């Protein structure tokens, strides 16, 4: 600290330096508090998002179970009618094939949520936790781009079918009723892919958790 010859001026200068230091400390504290508040808000938002996604998952599982039962029943009745009563429900095949698309999309969405999609793990299994995290983020981002393309092209196709008024051959329903299942299913894929990406970035996903050690041996 610099002291002038005049004691009063030195005291004022000293107090000014102290005030400046206090101001800088308060400023740093305020910045840290704001960052902490922002982080807390982000955590709260992610908890809310996870709660919403958990509820959506239950709805998806219920819808998937109902669709599976209905499709199985329709297929069984159609086979029984064809080989026992020698009659065929032409509409059943059209309905089952198109609804099966929704089954696939919902199943893929639920698999995406847990990181259970089929993958080639040759490289993934031979890198560390950091490498797995990077590969998973890249893979998820690429998937999100693909899902976005499906949504865009799917809705374009739906709008075209609505404008032309095309109908299905057997049921006579508007074609867009079945086509719209593809972009809707892709939206579910996007939501769960984002959920999985958040879990990966926060080290909550199973694929990026470091292996626990027991007695010097790694356990998964």
N, C-alpha and C positions, 0 to 999 in steps of 0.2 A: 504494500500500500504506500502511496506517495504522500508525504507530509510536507506542507508548506511551512514557511517561517511563521506565518500568522496562525496562532492556535485555533481561533474561531473558524477560519477558512478551512483548516485541516479537519475540524470536527464536522463541518457541513459536508465536505468532500467525502469523509468516511461514512457519514449517514447516507449520502447519496449512493455510494457503492453498495451499502447494505440493502437499501431499498431496491436497487437494480437487481441484486442477487435474489432478493425475496420475490420480486416480480417475475424473474425468469423461472424460479422454482414453482411459483403458483401457475405460471403458464404451462410448464411441463406437466404439472399435476392435472390441470384442466384437460390437456391433450390426452393424457393417459385415461382420465375418466371418460372422455368422449369416446375414445377407442374401446374402452371397456363396455360402455353403454351400447356402442354399435355392435360389438361382438355378442353381447347378451341378446340384443334384438335379433341378430342373425341366428343365434342358437334357438331362441324362442320360435322364430319363423320355421326353422328346420324341424323342430318338434311338432309344430302344427302341421307341416307338410307330411311328416311321417304318420301322424295320426290320421290325416285324410287318406293317405295311401293305404294304411292298414284297413280302413273301412272300405275303400274301393276294392282291395284284394278280397275281402270277404264276399262282396257282391259278385266279383268276377268268379270266384270259386263256386258260389251258389248257381250262377247262370250256367257255368260250365257243366256242373253236375246235372242240371235240368236238361240242358241240350243233349248231353250224352245219353240220358235215359230216354228222351223223346226220339232221338235218332236211332238208338238201338231198338226201341219198340216198333217204330215205323219200318225199319229194315226187316225185322223178324216177321211182322205181319205181312209184308210184301212177299217175302220168301215163302211163307206158309200159304198165302193165297195163290201164288204162282204154281207151286208143286202139288198142292192138295186140292184146291178149288179150280185150278187151271184158268185163273184170271189174274190180271196184272194191273197194279196201280201205277200208271205212267207218271203221275205227278210226284209220286214218292221219291223216285230217283232224282228228279230235278230239285226237290226240296232238300233231300239229304245231302247231295253234293254241294249245294250252295251254303247250307247251314254249317257244313263241315269246315268251310273257310273260317267262319267265326270261331269254331272250336280250336282250330289251329292257331289263330291269332291270339286268343285268350290264353291258350296253353303256352305259347311263346312269351307272352307278356309276363306270366307268372314265373316262367323259367328265367327270364331276364332279371326279375326282381332279386332272385337268389344267386345270380351268376351261374345258372345251371344249363345254359345253352350249350349245344354241342360245339366243340372247338378242337382245333389241332394244338395239342399241348407240348409238342416236342421242344420248342424253345422256351415256353412258359415254365415248364417243370425244371429247367436247368439254369434258371437265374435266381437271384436273391429276391428278398421282399421288395426292395426298391425297384428292381427291374420288372417284377410282376406288377407293381403299381403303375409304372409307366406304360407297359404293354396293355394293361387293362383299360387305362384312360384312353389310349389311342384307339383300341378296339371299340370302346363304347362310343367315342366321338364319331368314328366311321359309321357305326350302326345308326347313330342318330341322324346322320346325313342321309343314309339310305331310307330310314323311316320317313324323313321329311319328304323325300322324293315320292315315296308311296302315297303319302297324304295328298301331295299336290296333284299327281297324276290321277289318283283315285277320285278325287272330287271333280277334277276336270271331266273324267269319264262319266261321272254321275250327272253333271250338268248337261253334257251332250245327250245322254239317254233321256233326261227329263224333257229337253227341247224337242227331241225326235218322237217321244212317246212310244218307244219300243216296248214290247211285252214279251214275257217268256213263252216258250212253245207249249208246254203242258198246262201250267197253272194259269196262264193268261195274266200274270201279275206284271206290273212295271219292272223292267230290268234293273232300274236303279235301286230298287228295294234290296236286291242281293248285292249289287256292286258296291253300295255304300258301306257294306260290312268290312271291306278291305281298308279304306281310310280310317274308319272308326277303330278297327283293331290296331292300326298303326299308331293312332293317338295313344292307346293304352300302352303300346310298346315304348313310345317316347316318354310317357310319364314314369314308367318303371325303369327305363334306362337312366333317366335323370336321378331317380331315387338310388339306383345302384351306384351311379357315379359319385353321388354325395357320400355314400357309405365307404366307397373306395378311398376318396380323398380324406375322410375322417378316420381311416384305418379301422372301420367297423366291419368291412366285408371280410369273409373268411379267407379269400384268396390272398389278402395282403397282411394278414395277421402273422406276426412272427411265431415260429414254432416254440411251444413250451418245452422246457427241459426238465427231465426227471432223472436224477442220479447220473447226470452227465450225458444222457441220451435224449435226443429230440423226439417229441411226441406230437402228433398232429391231432 
